[in-house]
């Protein structure tokens, strides 16, 4: 077969695949609208669709030629758009637009929800509890500094539950109106961003003045208002403000990541590949921690993380945060946690959700 004939056949196959893809999306949207109408007829009777995690896992199992690693982001966008047809999610996140938490929220939920920045971790959690947001996105830990104390304390103090997580790599770009590095005389960035990129910035732009501002959002506004200024920010910041790329991967340590927690009012159902997060305060006597952990060891539950934080304003001195494999509704995990509760002063399940792929 001639080269042009083969290309024509491939093009026709791609066009047909695209038509089928759009037809499938239309069919899914139609089914969602029918579900919405059915739910209105049902009144108070609960009608639940399959869990997102199960839909994604099922799609991944069906993938043959399409890369399995790309199934999740594609289906999250599709499921996000379908959720918006029912009732658009509102997602609160800690930080400014374009920051890492915003990127984590977009990565996890897709583009369909309404995203709202908050000034603190507690504000994001409170937005969920009071019904102002469907979910909240808050930092759990960084690969350099460990667990985020404000988030752990916020989860203890409220009834918000961890129902998912996302790991986002630290990535900074230099952005401006023109994209011309020769024009850059000032570089604006949030203090943490400048600190994370200072060696690279001094090396690549030795004549530029580094200026601390409140956020990447503020840096973008300065860059938009001055041809000789650039903003240090994330790829999402570039997208949000229509800035042009000058330089990429400016972070001094390219391996830094931040793990974000997704907080909601309900725990997702178990999938068989889950993680449970628990806070507990054992007694102060010798062997108290060993006795508290014994129920997990007796049931061969894999403890993947344990970390302590000082506890202020309580009758105990420290709170331990545990992460373990399994869902809280798994028999082994549930019975272990119930036994653990009888040996400690305080215990609370902070979340139970599918482990990230």
N, C-alpha and C positions, 0 to 999 in steps of 0.2 A: 504494500500500500504506500502511495506517495506520501511524502512528509506533510504536504498541505492537506491531503485527505485525512490523515491521522489527526492533525491539529483541529480540523473542522469537526471530526467525530468527538474529540475531547471537549471542545467548546460546547457542542450540543448537549453532551452528558452533564456538563457543569450547569448549563442553563436549565435543564430538566430537573437536576437536583435542587437548584434554587427555587424553582416553581413548587416542587414538592415540600421544601422546607417552609416556604411562606404558607402553603396550604395547611401544613401541620400546625403552624403558629395560629392561623385563623381558626382552625378546628379547636385548638386548646382555648383560645379566647372565647369562642362560642360556648364551649362546655362550662367555662367559668361563669359566664353570664347566666346560663341555665341554672348553675348551682346557686348563684346569688338570688335568683327568683324563687328557687325551691326553699332556700333558707328563710326567705320572707314569709312564705306560705306556712312553714313549719312552726313559726313563732318561737316558743321557748325550747322546743325539742332540739337537742344538740345534733348537728350534722357536721362531721369533720372530714376534711379531705386528707389524703395521705401526707405524712410528714415530709418536709423538704429533704431531710437527710436520706429518707428511704427512696424518694424519687431520684435523687442524684446517684445513689448507690446502684439503683436499678438501671439507670442510663449508662453508668460506667461499665456495668456488666455486659450490656448489649453492644458497646463500642467495639468494632473490629478494625476498621481502617482509620477512623478518626482517633487522634491521640487521646488516650484515657486521661492523661493529666490535664487536658483542656476541657474535659466534660464539665467539671464543677463550675468554673467561671461562666461558661456558656449557659448552663442550666440555671445558675443563680440569677442571671439577667432575665431569663425567660420567666422563672418563678416570681421574681421581683415585679416584673411587669404585670403578671397575672394577679398577684396580690393587690396591686394598685387598682385593678378593675373591681375588686371586692371592697376594699377600704384601704387607702394608702397608708403605709406605715410612716410614723414619725420617729426618727432616730436622733436622740440627743447624744452629743459626744463632748468630751472634755478637751477644750482647746479652741484655737481660731480656725476659720476656714482655710483649707489647704495644708493644715498641720497633719502629723502622722495619724492622729486619732480619726480625723476626717477621711484620710486615705484608707484606714482599716475599715471604717464604716462602709465606704463605697465598695471596697473589695469584698466585703462579706454580704452586703445586702443588694448590690447592684445600683443602678441609677434611678430606679423608680421612686424610692421613698423621699420624703422631705427631711432634710438634714438640718439640725439645729445645734449651733455651738453653745457650750456652757462655760462658765468661768471657773468651775471647780468639779472635782470628782463627785462630791456630795450633791451638787446641783444636778448633775446628770442622773444620779441614782434617784434623787427626789422627783425628778421629772417623770421617771418611770412609775414610781410608787403612786404619784398623784394623778396619773392618767394623762399628763401633758405629752408624754412620749410613749411609744410602743416598746422601744428598746433603748438602752444606753450603752455607749462604748467608752470604756475606761481602761487606762493602762494597768496591766498586772505586774509586769516585770521587764527589766532591760537586761541584756546580756552582759552589761558592764557593772551595773549597780544592784542587781537582784530585784526582789519583790518591792512593789510600790506600797509603802506603809499607808498612805492616805486611802488607797483603794481597799486594802484589807480591812482597815478600821471602818470604812464606809459600809462594806458588806456585812460586817458584824452588827453595825448600828441600825441597819435597815432590813426590810424583808425582801429586797431585790435579790434575785437568784441568777447566778452565772448559768447561761444556757448555750454558750458557744465561745469560741476564741479565734483570734487571727494573729499571725506573726507577720510583722511588717519590717523589712530591712530599712535601716537608716540610709537615706539617699538624698544628697543635696545637689542642686543645679544652680548655675549662675544665669540670671535671666534679665533681659532688658527690652526696651522698645525695638531697638534696631538689631540686636544680636551681634553687634560689632564690638569685639573685645578692646579695640584701640580707643574707643570712646569712654571707657569706664574709668572714672576718677574717684567715685565713691561706691562702696558696697554696703548695702543695708541688710541687716539680718537680725533675727532674735538672738539674744545672748547665748542660749544653748547651741544654736546653729553655728554661730561664729566660733564658739569654743570647740565644736566638733570638727571644724574645717580650717582652723587657724593656720596650721602648718602649710596646707596646700594653698590657701589664699595668699599667704606671705611669699610663697615660692613662685606662684604663677602670676600674681598681680602685686609685685613689690611696691609699686608707686601709688596704689589705690588706698584710700582712707576707709577703714572699717568702722561702721557706725552701728551701735546697738539700738534696736527698736523693740517695741513690745511684742511683735509677732511677725510671722512671714507675711500675713495679710497687710500689715503696716509697711513692710519692706516693699511689697508689690506696688502699693500706692505711691511711694517715693520714686520707684523706678518708672512708673507710668507718667510721672509729672516732671521728669528731668532726663534729657537725652544722655547726660554724662553719669547717670546713676544706674546701678544694677541691684537686683534683689537676690538674696541667697534663700532658696526655698526648695520645695518638693516639686516633682513632676506634676502633681495635682494643682499646685499653686500656679504653675505655668498654664495649665489648661483653663483654670478658672478666670485668669486675667488676660489671656491672649498674648502673653509675653513670648519673646523669642529666646531660643537657647543659645547661650554663649559657651558654656562649659558644663560638663557632666562629671559625676562621681568625684565630688570635691571633698568628701569626708576623709579625715585622716586615717580612720580605721574602717576599712570597707566591710568588716564582718559583724558590725554591731546591728542587733535586731531588737525590736520591742514587741512584747506579747500583749495583746489587748484582749480584755474580756468583754463579752456581749451579755449585758444584764437585762433580764425581763421579769415578769411577774409569775411565770410558770416554768417548770422544768420540762424539757422535751422528753419524749418517750425513749426508752433504751433502744439501741441499734445493734448491740453486740460488740461495738468498738467504742466504749465510753470512758469518761473520766469523771471522777467525783472529787470535789474539793470540800474539805472539812476544817473548821476551826475548833480548837479545844484548849482547855486550861487544866492540866493535871495538877495534882497536889504538889506541895513543896517538899514532901518527905522523900528520903532516898528510895529509888526504884519506882517512883510514881510514873515516869514517862515509859519505862519498860513495861509496867503493868497495863498502861493505856494502849500500847501498841501490840500487845500480845494477841488480842482477838484477831487482828489482821494477819499476823504471822501464822496463827493456828489454822486459818482458812486459806493460806497460800495466796493472799491478796497482795499484788505487787504495789508497794509504796514507791512512787516515782519522785516524790519531793517532800521534804520536811524543813520548815523554817520557823523561827520564833521571832516574836516582836514584843517589846515591853508593853504592858497593859497599865494604863493610867486610869484612876477613878474607879477601880474594881477591887474586889477582895483577893484577886490573884495577881501574881507579879508578871507572868508572861503568858502569851497566847501562842500556841503552835498551830501552824497552817500545814495541812497534809493534802497531798494529791495522790490519788490511787487509781489503778485501772479498775474499770467496772462501773455500772450504774447503781444508784442508790436503791433501785427496785430489784436488783439482782439479789437472790436469796443470801449468798455468801456475804455480800457487802452490807446488806440491811441488818443481818443478824450480828455481824461484827461491830457495826456502828452502835446498835442497841446495847451490846455487851460493853462496849467502850464507854457509853454514856454512864453506866453504873459505876465506873471506876474513876471518873474525873469530876471536877467541880463544874465544868461548863463544856458543852459541845453543841455545834450548830453546823448543819449542812449548808454550805455557801453556794453550791451548784453541782449539777450532774448533767453531762452533755456529751455529744459525739466527739471523739478525739479527731483533730484535724488530720486530713489525709497526708 
